[in-house]
Amino acid sequence: MPIYDYWCSQCHQKFEESKSMEKRHTAICPRCNTKGKLMPSAFSFKFFNPFTVDGEGFTSKNMRPEEVAELNQECRER
């Protein structure tokens, strides 16, 4: 089940709960037992870009430096 973030307007407590999508709109604050408001979650992820030249991407591990330079030049021209 996904984890959702909630905000209690009564005691200003931010809390999380694991709920099904059907029941995500209702949550009770663990501090004051009032109804919490569903907040948009801020999650982070690392986007994998196979054309990076940072030493960790696809190009640095699987392509020769000449091929990387050629690919970068083609991208700049577009």
C-alpha positions in Angstrom: 0.0 0.0 0.0 1.2 3.5 -0.7 2.2 5.9 2.0 0.3 9.3 2.1 1.2 12.5 3.9 -1.4 14.3 6.0 -1.6 17.6 7.8 -3.7 18.3 10.9 -5.0 21.8 11.0 -5.9 21.5 14.6 -2.5 20.8 16.1 -0.3 21.5 13.0 1.1 18.0 13.0 2.4 16.4 9.8 2.0 12.6 9.7 2.1 9.7 7.3 -0.2 6.7 6.9 -0.1 3.6 4.7 -3.6 3.3 3.2 -5.3 1.9 0.1 -6.1 4.3 -2.6 -9.8 4.1 -1.9 -9.3 5.2 1.8 -6.6 7.8 1.2 -8.9 10.8 1.7 -9.5 10.2 5.4 -7.0 9.9 8.2 -7.1 10.6 11.9 -4.3 12.6 13.5 -2.4 10.5 16.0 -1.8 13.5 18.3 -5.2 15.1 18.7 -7.6 12.6 17.0 -9.0 15.1 14.5 -9.4 14.6 10.7 -6.2 15.2 8.8 -6.0 16.8 5.3 -4.3 14.9 2.5 -1.2 16.7 1.3 0.7 16.2 -2.0 3.7 14.0 -1.3 7.1 15.1 -2.3 9.1 12.1 -3.4 12.5 12.2 -5.0 14.0 10.0 -7.6 17.1 10.0 -9.7 16.5 10.2 -13.4 18.8 7.9 -15.3 20.0 9.7 -18.4 21.9 7.2 -20.6 23.6 10.1 -22.5 25.4 11.7 -19.5 29.1 12.0 -19.4 29.5 12.2 -15.7 31.5 9.0 -15.2 28.5 7.0 -14.1 26.2 7.0 -17.1 25.8 4.7 -20.1 28.2 6.7 -22.3 31.2 6.5 -20.0 30.9 2.8 -19.4 29.9 1.5 -22.8 31.2 3.9 -25.4 34.6 5.1 -26.5 35.5 8.7 -25.8 35.3 9.5 -29.6 31.8 8.1 -29.8 30.7 10.2 -26.8 32.2 13.3 -28.4 30.4 12.6 -31.6 27.1 12.0 -29.8 27.4 15.2 -27.9 28.1 17.1 -31.1 25.0 15.7 -32.7 22.9 16.6 -29.7 24.1 20.2 -29.8 23.3 20.5 -33.5 19.7 19.6 -33.0 
